[in-house]
Amino acid sequence: MPLLGFRSVIRMGSTTEVPGTVLQGGKTVEINTVEGIKNSANKRRMKDCFTLGGVKTADWFLTDGKQLLSVSGPEKKPELVSFDKLPYPIVAKHIFGSRGTGNYKLDDSAAVQAFLKNRQADLKDFIFEKYYNYSKEYRLHITEDGCFYTCRKALKKDADKNKVWQRHDENCVWFVEDNPSFNKPKSWDKIVAECVKALAAVDLDIASFDVRVQSDKTEKEKDRKDPDFIILECNSASSFGENSPNSIVAQRYMEMIPAIAKKKAVEYGIIKA
């Protein structure tokens, strides 16, 4: 990465405080604040930020240990939802889970009640989401200016049928944007705009977002003009693995980060435009 000519700190998952940042009255430019990293690393904080920011995300619930409580808006207090009124399936997500770990699909009332009974000791570490059975999932890498890199996460032909409800490296292949199998949704511009909104909501400068999207056609094979979508979560430390198409991600981040840092330095008056 080229020298910038001013002090900067770039966080890709780290929560280490650095003295002398602009927010502390100094002249060190931060790319991704500590608070932003904490917001993205904790699914409860992330969903709170999404809700407060009006981000299009999955309906979600907390628990009092006996029932689930809906969380529907920034000004509405969580309300108890009876088991027979929940939008099954429900996914229980550990707030610090990643790459599919700590996630459990609960298909009915009996499964939810059993989960609550058996996990009393750590229920505070879980949120619950409505499961959206949308057929496509994408990862978009985002700055305030939009999407600078993206891949589609497509299930492998031999993926375990019991685990196809989630997408991760073990059961997916990744299609880059110029691959015909990428199959860009018709609602792509809306998806990108919503990811930019979500980026601001969690207080990050650069991050990736996992988005689940409806298929282009209905069950009756009619074209959807505007496929629905849900932002699942964000990642401030996306995989830069060299053994997958994601290896190019590191290169793209190295291109984007200096531009973000210089833009902020100009805004702060540290350097001239």
N, C-alpha and C positions, 0 to 999 in steps of 0.2 A: 504494500500500500504506500502511495507517495507521501512524502513529508508535507504537512499542511501549512507550516509556518506559524502555528499557534498551538497551545496546549489543548489536548482533547482526551476524553475517556469514552470508550466504546464498550457497551455492555451487551453481551449475548448470553444472558442467563445469570450473570453475576450480580450479587447484591452488596458487593464491597463498596463502602463509602470512600470517596476521594475528596480531600480538602481542596478548597480554592475553586469550586465550580461556580458558574454564573449564578445559580440559585442561592449560593452561599455568599454572594457578593464578590466573587473572584472573577477570573478570566478563563477558566478551563471550561470548554464546551463539552456538554454531555450528549451522547447519542444513546437514548434509552435511560431514563432515570431509574433510581433504585425502586421508587414506588411503582413505576410502570412494570418493572421486572416482577415485583411481588404480586401485582395485579394479574399478570399473565400466568404466573407459576401456580397460583392457588385458584382452583376452579370456582370456589365460592366467591372470592373477590372478583374474579373475571365476570361471573354472571351478574353480580351486583353492578359492576361497571356497565355491562351491556344493557341491563334493565334501566339504569339511570340515564344512559345515553340514547335510549330508544332504539337500540340495535335489534335487527330482525334475527332472533335466536330461538332455540327450542324452548317451549313452555317448560318451566322448571319448578321444583318443589323442595322444601326443607322437611324436616321431621321433628316432632316433639318426643319421639321415642315410641309413640303409639300409633300415630297417624301421619299422613303427609299434609303439608301446608303449601298452598299455592302462592307463588310470587309473581304477580301479574303487572306491576307498575311501580314507578318511583314513589308515588304518594299513597299507595294502598298497602295496608298492613297484611302480612300473610294470613290466609284464612284456611281453616281445616277443610279438607276434602274427604268425603266418605269414600271407602274403598270401592264401592260400586260405581262411583262417579269419575274415577281416574281414567285417563286416556291410554289404556293399555295398547301395546307393551310400554313398560317404564324401564328406563336404564338407571341403575344406581352407579354413580361415579365417585371414586375416591378423589378428594380434592387435590391430592398430589400424585395421582396416577398418570402414567404416560405410556405411549405405544401400546395401548389396549389393556394394560395391566390395571387392576382395581376397578374394572367395569363389569357389571352384571346385568343381564337382560331378564326382567321380571315380567312374565307374560300374563299374569292374572292376579286377582286379589289374594289368593292363597300364597302365591310366591312372594308378594310384597309383605304380607303379614309374617311369613316365616323369616324373611330377611330381617325385618325389624326386631323380631324376637331373638334371633341368633346373633345379631351384631350389636347388641346393646352397648358393649364396651367402647365401640368406636364409631357409633352413628353420627357423632358430631363431625366426623371427617368425610361425610358423604353428602352429595346433593343428588337429586333425582330429576330425570328429564323424560319428557314424552319422546318416544322413539318414532322417528319419521322414516318410513320405508321408501325413501327416494333412491332411485337406482344408481345415481352417479355421485361421485365425490371428487372434489378438486382441492389442491393446495395452492393458494395464491400468496405470493410474496409482495408485500405492500409498503409503500411510503405514502406521505400525504398527497403525492402527485399521482398515485394510482398503482397499478400492478406492473412490476418490472420482470417477473418470472413466474411461471406456473406449470403445474403438471396435473394430470388426471390420475387418481388412484383407482385402478381397475382390478377387480378380483381375478385371481389366477383360476384357470380351468379346473385345477385339482384342489381348490381351496376347501378346507373343512366346512361342510355344510352347517355345522353347529356354531361356526364362528363368522359366518358371512355378514352378520349384522353390523360388524365393525371393520374398518379398513386400517391396515398397518403393514409393515414391511414383510411380515411372515406370509400373508395371504394375498398380497397385491403385487402388480407390476405397475410401473410408472410410465405414462405416455406424455412426451413433451408436446408443446403446443403445435408444432408443425407435423405431428403424426396424425394421419387420418382418423385414428382411433381416439384422438383427443376429444372430438365431438363437442365443440364449443357450444354451450347453451345459448338459446336465443335471448335469454335474459342476462347475458354476460355483463353488459354495461351497468345494470342495476346491482349485480353481485359485486362488482369492483367498487362501486360507490358506497355500498353498505359496508364493505371491508374497510374502506378509508374512514368511514364513520366509527367503526369499531376500534380502529387503531387509535383514534383520538380519545375514545371513551376509556381505554385502558392506559392512556398517557404514555404511548410508545412512539418512537420515530420510525422504526423499521421492524417488521415482524411478518410471520406467515399466518395464514388463516385456513382452517379446514372447513369446507363448505359442502353440504349435501344438497343435491339438486334433483328435481323431478326429471323423468325421461321426457324426450321431445314429443312422445305420442301417448295418448290415453290407452286404456286397456282395449278400447274398440278401434285402435290404430288411427285415431284422428289426431291431427297435428295440434300441439299446444302452442299458442301464440306467445305465451309468457310463462314458462315453467317456473314453478315455485321453488324456493330455496331456503335453507336455514344455515346460519353461521354456527358451527359447532363449538369451535374454540380457537384461541390464538397461541402462537409459539414464539417466544423471544429468542430461543436457541434451537433453530431448526437443524436437522441433520445435514451435514455437509459431506456425507459418505462418498468415498471415491469409487465404490463398486456398484453404483447405480447412476441413473440419469441425474440424480441430485448433485453429483460432483460438480456440475457447472454452477450450482448455487453459490459456492464460495467465491467464484470468479465474479459473479454478478454483484454479490455483496461488496466485494472490494472495489467495484466500479461505483456503486451507489453511495457508500458511506462517506467518502471524501466530499461528494457533492452536498450531502445533507449537512455535514459538519461546516463546510464553507458558507452555506446558506444561513445557518444559525449564527456563525461568527459575524456575518454581515449584519444580521438583524440585531445582534448584541452590540454592534459598534466596535468589535475587536479588530476587524479588518475592513478595508474599503471594498466596495463592489468592483 
